[in-house]
Amino acid sequence: MAEIIDSDDIDFSLYERETEAQQKVKDASIWVQELIDRIKNPVRSQHTLMPWAKTHNRIQFRPGEVTVWGGANGHGKSLVTGQVALSLCAQGEKVCIASFEMKPIKTLERMATQWAGPDMDSSAGLIDSYEQFRDWTNGKLFLYDQQGTVTARQVFAVVRYCAKERGITHVFIDSLMKCVAGEDDYNGQKAFVDELTAIARDHGIHVHLVHHIKKPESEDSKPNKYAYKGSGSITDQVDNVISVWRNKAKERAKEGGKTDREKEHDCLLICDKQRNGDWEGTIGLWFDRPSMQFVGEAGQPSLALYENPRLSA
């Protein structure tokens, strides 16, 4: 079953300090030998993918990077990142979600629905799906149980603990504004993201940081990396910036009885930055309400998120 990481059970103070300098100063021959080993045994690319086939050649998540996920309130950031997290688990990754805005049971309820899809349509089916989801998440999915504001030191300690003690390779932090003093604490935001990028690099993990954008002129305005709240250094320092935008104009038209926009996307993923990739642009998704999933094409059935997307594409 998905495991809860509780601050009452773990002394996180052990992970609040970086490794001592003498442990980081190493003989150059170590890295030279690594270069030789790479030639003898070429290492396959370690990047991981999002669940949608049309994203695979465009956006990848690499070890040692930080991705910022942004968007306005109610635009689906948590749904998208939850679906991505499940797909990462299916690719053999270990994932921890540290949501300071939602209790673990609520997070898992939504993710279980995405994982099971239309099977969760009755009480018996619901229990069976939960039991299968419990078994499937065992050793793959972890949640840090703390809501409300946390200190930056606590967050860094949790990420280090996840990497060093649990072998976790992807950590989702929701959200940045729960980890710093305030929206106008630009120095605090810069220092937080700077340290987070260092931890990701040093431990070879990928950190996903959820953030909010400034209130747009209208709900129909699409965000970009300059629309993020707080310091501009946030998007400057991270490796990837992906915004989630919900097509509320289509929703309003549908509520008004208009059906001529059905083929229009329900959501956009807007990649404004990918430092180590060669693609930036916009990807349209459609929302499948019964499964609470986003799918790649209009009318497409829900995805089997328990399958590795590399094999099912």
PyMOL commands that set and color helices and strands:
alter all, ss='L'
color gray80, all
select helices_A, chain A and resi 12-15+21-24+28-40+53-55+77-90+104-119+123-137+152-165+176-178+186-203+225-227+233-237+248-255+289-291+309-312
alter helices_A, ss='H'
color red, helices_A
select strands_A, chain A and resi 3-5+66-71+95-99+141-144+170-174+206-212+240-246+267-274+281-288+293-295
alter strands_A, ss='S'
color yellow, strands_A
deselect
rebuild
show_as cartoon
